[in-house]
Amino acid sequence: MFTQLGNQKNANSNRTLPWIYGPGFTALDAIGPYELLRSLPESEVRFVHHDVGPVTADSNVLTIMTTHSLEETPTPDIILVPGSGTHTLIAAQDEVLRAWLNKVHLTTKRTLSVCTGSVILAAAGLLKDKPATTHWLAQDYLEQFGAIARRNDRVVKTGKTVTAAGVSAGIDLALTVIDDLCGRDYAELVQLQVEYDPQPHLNSGHPTKASEIVVDKAKQRMLGRAEL
């Protein structure tokens, strides 16, 4: 029914949308955008990894089944690479994954990342000399892989590549993509459906807003459990 609502600009039928999962993925990086982007008309969502099977999040509790292998997904329309609190650099060194990303990026309509997923894109060479964002604690890694870090931006669009900052920013990314592909009316419809109306009573969601004590404690906590 959604295809009849809103302005379907540049809409394509039978879009394939793979989410690139790997061990240690951050759940909201993936599930937040999924809940919105699955509403794109005529779309097939896939959860993709080297092989079909269970993949456990960085919490070591939540497990999601991948539905297709990389080999089974040679020409996706939109790809999304979520980040990881524990395995980003491992994924960034995965030669098979990097080769697949380079190949499919040639024909994707959108190449997306959330949180440290952009570090994986950068390691694959897809963000060379391009502005991008990632989790605030991983911005230096973007620059090490040749990207131009936009440290204070929540969503960065460069051509067909769209990167989001940490974790919750993936929802903003999803709305940005839906607006681009389907128009504002449809994007607002999806926003209302999921009641995305954030009104936190706190204001500590970025290092520029948090106190020095909170920033230091956050760094200690995250670096104490992460390889990135």
Residue pairs with C-beta under 8 A, 6 or more apart in sequence:
2 39
2 41
2 186
2 189
3 11
3 41
3 42
5 185
5 186
5 189
6 182
6 183
6 184
6 185
6 186
6 187
6 188
6 189
7 182
7 183
7 184
7 185
7 186
8 41
8 182
8 183
8 186
9 181
9 182
9 183
10 180
10 181
11 41
11 42
11 181
11 182
12 42
12 77
12 109
13 41
13 42
14 42
14 43
14 44
15 40
15 42
15 43
15 44
15 77
15 78
15 109
16 43
16 44
16 46
16 73
16 75
16 76
16 77
16 78
17 37
17 38
17 40
17 43
17 44
17 45
17 46
17 76
17 77
17 78
17 79
17 80
18 45
18 46
18 47
18 48
18 68
18 73
18 76
18 79
18 80
19 30
19 34
19 45
19 46
19 47
19 48
19 79
19 80
19 82
20 48
20 49
20 79
20 80
20 81
20 82
20 97
20 101
20 117
21 30
21 47
21 48
21 49
21 55
21 64
21 66
21 82
22 49
22 55
22 84
22 87
22 90
22 91
22 94
22 97
23 55
23 56
23 87
24 56
24 57
24 58
24 84
24 85
24 86
24 87
24 90
25 55
25 57
25 58
25 82
25 83
25 84
25 87
26 57
26 58
26 82
26 83
26 84
26 85
26 115
26 116
26 167
27 57
27 58
27 59
27 62
28 167
28 168
28 170
29 82
29 83
29 84
29 114
29 115
29 117
29 167
29 170
30 64
30 80
30 82
30 114
30 170
32 114
32 167
32 168
32 170
32 171
32 174
33 80
33 112
33 114
33 170
33 171
33 173
33 174
34 45
34 80
35 174
35 194
36 171
36 174
36 175
36 178
36 190
36 191
36 194
36 196
37 43
37 45
37 78
37 80
37 174
37 177
37 178
38 45
39 178
39 190
39 193
40 78
40 178
40 181
40 182
41 182
46 67
46 68
46 73
46 76
47 55
47 64
47 65
47 66
47 67
47 68
48 66
48 67
48 68
48 69
48 70
48 72
48 73
49 55
49 66
49 69
49 70
50 69
50 70
50 96
50 97
51 66
51 69
52 65
52 66
52 67
52 68
52 69
53 65
53 66
54 63
54 64
54 65
54 66
55 63
55 64
55 65
55 66
56 62
56 63
57 63
57 64
58 84
58 85
58 86
58 87
70 96
70 97
70 100
73 104
74 103
74 104
75 104
75 107
76 104
76 108
77 108
77 109
77 110
78 108
78 109
78 110
78 111
78 112
78 177
79 101
79 104
79 105
79 108
79 110
79 111
79 112
80 112
80 113
80 114
80 117
81 101
81 112
81 113
81 114
81 117
81 118
81 120
81 121
82 113
82 114
82 115
82 117
82 170
83 113
83 114
83 115
83 116
83 117
83 118
83 119
83 120
83 134
83 135
83 138
83 166
83 167
84 91
84 116
84 228
85 222
85 225
85 226
85 228
86 225
86 226
86 227
86 228
87 227
88 116
88 119
88 120
88 138
88 141
88 227
88 228
89 119
89 141
89 227
89 228
90 227
91 97
91 120
92 98
92 119
92 120
92 122
92 123
92 124
92 145
93 123
97 120
97 124
98 123
98 124
98 125
101 111
101 120
101 121
101 124
101 126
102 124
102 125
102 126
105 111
105 124
105 126
108 160
109 160
109 181
110 160
110 161
110 162
110 177
110 180
110 181
111 121
111 126
111 160
111 161
111 162
112 161
112 162
112 163
112 164
112 173
112 177
113 120
113 121
113 132
113 134
113 162
113 163
113 164
114 163
114 164
114 167
114 169
114 170
114 173
115 134
115 135
115 138
115 164
115 165
115 166
115 167
115 169
115 170
116 134
116 135
116 138
116 141
116 228
117 134
117 163
118 127
118 132
118 133
118 134
118 142
118 147
118 163
118 164
119 134
119 138
119 141
119 142
119 145
119 228
121 127
121 132
121 161
121 163
122 128
122 132
122 141
122 142
122 145
122 146
122 147
123 145
125 146
126 161
127 142
127 145
127 146
127 147
127 158
127 161
127 163
128 146
128 147
129 146
129 147
129 148
130 147
130 148
130 158
130 161
131 147
131 148
131 149
131 150
131 153
131 156
131 158
132 142
132 147
132 148
132 149
132 150
132 156
132 158
132 161
132 163
133 139
133 142
133 149
133 150
133 151
133 153
133 154
133 155
133 156
133 163
133 164
133 165
133 169
134 141
134 142
134 149
134 163
134 165
134 166
135 165
135 166
135 167
136 151
136 165
136 166
136 206
136 207
137 166
137 218
137 219
137 222
137 223
138 228
139 149
139 151
140 149
141 228
142 148
142 149
143 149
150 156
152 206
152 208
153 165
154 164
154 165
154 169
154 172
155 162
155 163
155 164
155 165
155 169
155 172
155 173
155 176
156 162
156 163
156 164
157 176
162 173
162 176
162 177
163 173
164 170
164 172
164 173
168 205
171 196
175 187
175 190
175 191
175 196
178 186
178 187
178 190
179 186
179 187
203 209
204 210
204 211
204 214
207 215
210 218
